[in-house]
Amino acid sequence: MKRTVLEMLKTASQDFKNDNYVSDKTDNGWEGLSFGQVDAVSSHLAIGFIKEGIHTFDKVGLMSEGRISWIVSELAILKARAIAVPLSVKLQPEEIAFRLIHSESKYLIVSKNCIRQAVAIADKLREAGISIVYLDKPDDETDACKQQFTKFCFYDDLVKFGQQHFTEYVDVLSERMTQVGEDDVVVITYTSGTMGNPKGIMLTHLNFWSNSHDAVQFYRLENNLRMFVVLPIDHSFTHTVGIYCGLLCGISLYFVDSRGGLRNQLKNIVPNIKEVQPDFMLSVPALMNNFMRRIQDGVAKQGKVANWLFKTGLKNGILYHGDGFHAPSMWSKIFRRPIYRLAEKVVFSKVRKVFGDKFQFFICGGAALEIKQQQFFNCIGAPVMQGYGLSEASPIISVNQRHRHKFGSSGGVLSGIECKIIDHDGKELPPNTKGIVTVKGLSTMKGYFKNEKATAEALVDGRLNTGDMGYLDEDGFLYVTGREKALLISSDGEKYSPEEIEDAITNCSHYITQCILFNDHCKYTTALIALDADRLKHFVKDQGITTPEKLLEAVKKSFYDFTTDYAYKDMFPKQWIPSVFHIVAEPFSEQNGMVNSTMKIIRFKVIANYKDALQAMTTPDGKAENEKHNLKVLEKYLG
């Protein structure tokens, strides 16, 4: 049997034929397709693609919110032996044009929520010969849009054609599917570009087959779990765990209701969870931090007693559970148990109902999840299993298991992957020694599309240099400490990863939501911070603060709260703790280009944008001007 995605689909359509695979929210409630139906409809659509002139190894862009028709479209592309190019719905028009043209795409499959982005670059798409396949029903808007493109067809029409002409085309389709090989490229997925220009990552059938099999086996995923999908479907993490692991163990996917666009999607998350009652969800640190803050604010509104019990229960619960791997002392468990159990009964059991009555766990990736968040969610009974990976590795490299985990780590390495920590000379380093994280295995990418230089730099004898710094401990748990290119560099040339300090600041501060540290051969480290407007305004009103000077004192205290917190006290060398910070006028966001589609801050863009402020803070006069700037920014919270 070939190790391909199509063989996985074939097996799933037999083993889970009538089980639900994918579901969308409609006017009639939740409607879905079984594994057998997805297999059949994707064959019909593949015939429609072939009729439209999609040839072997043609590239087809996919830009849509998570939905049934995305899954069907991607599988149909693979059956036609073509290559999918998944695109984020949050990309700017010029970014979309770059990816489609660079990948040499012939078609763009697009939804109603994204068609305006395509119209904005219609001239470039026409010039590149890129046609449109529209996922939704025709309406007045699509009638106008159709005129902008050389060719415009509808998803439903292509599926219908495939149904009606199945016997006529079945031999052609079968031949295409038979020719699909393990080394055929499934997707060209573009890096999010947090450290530079995006590159097209080529991932093969064998890459996804290997990574999904390894992940299911390592994590011990049960059959027929129900998963609520919040993360973008173009995200490689969602791809492997949702689409492909789903084929192996019959996972049922429910996509957040995105009708009406992104704003409606965010509003629909909580009510959709109550309707779906999922067993688990995928998440990223930014989303978990948002969940945590909303829970904390919600409990605070319940009054002083509930808030005291919540905070005291958390503190005792963290000590009661230990680090998740090493059991705490018997005396600690006996002493902490009563208050923790009381908090569980009175507060935590009610709080976690926001995730549904059947909820078991989160799997978190995309960036490092701060240890305090892991402890928080574990205490309230909604544990977050932190993992690590990158798109170039298909993407999962390591993950904490429910039965074996360590808070603060990225878990154990999947059985099919060889992970080594090396120094800059390529020498393998012993346990607990920080170096460059490298991996090798069947899930390692084929390379970067049309970029041999970057491929040669990333892959040496099949071993992938992740560009991340980290270490393996004596128990085989991987700890990722930050990006190699993001290092702070002191005036004497010493280097340090900033991410852990940044996470500590935002997790311990009540008012700071984002933080970027900077040191480029300077005597001290500086920081850029974004503030939580709602919490600050509430604080001003509650405390009767009337001057920006008093408010700045509170922000400064909050900035350094991590230095006395039990989780971080004496954890970081003093030379890397920022001595001055600059309050940005607006948070880093996708709208201002400072955050990517996976909610990670694009460090190089932030530093370039605030270059003058960062440089000014390193001089006495500049520090004084920076103080004036901070006071001016804080004035708007006093009104």
Secondary structure, 3 states (H helix, E strand, C coil): CCCCHHHHHHHHHHHCCCCEEEEEEECCEEEEEEHHHHHHHHHHHHHHHHHCCCCCCCEEEEECCCCHHHHHHHHHHHHCCCEEEEECCCCCHHHHHHHHHHCCEEEEEECCCCHHHHHHCHHHHHHCCCEEEECCCCCHHHHHHHCCCCCEEEHHHHHHHHHHCHHHHHHHHHHHHHHCCCCCEEEEEECCCCCCCCCEEEEEHHHHHHHHHHHHHHHCCCCCCEEEECCCCCCHHHHHHHHHHHHHHCCEEEECCCCCCHHHHHHHHHHHHHHHCCCEEEECHHHHHHHHHHHHHHHHCCCHHHHHHHHHHHHHHHHHHCCCCCCCCHHHHHHHHHHHHHHHHHHHHHHHHHHCCCCCEEEECCCCCCHHHHHHHHHCCCCEEEEEECHHHCCEEEECECCECCCCCCCEECCCEEEEEECCCCCECCCCCCEEEEEEECCCCCEECCCHHHHHHHEECCEEEEEEEEEECCCCEEEEEEEHHHCEEECCCCEECCHHHHHHHHHHCCCEEEEEEECEEECCCEEEEEECHHHHHHHHHHHCCCCHHHHHHHHHHHHCHHHCCCCCCCCCCHHHCCCEEEECCCCCCCCCCCECCCCCECHHHHHHHCHHHHHHCCCHHHHHHHHHHHHHHHHCCCC
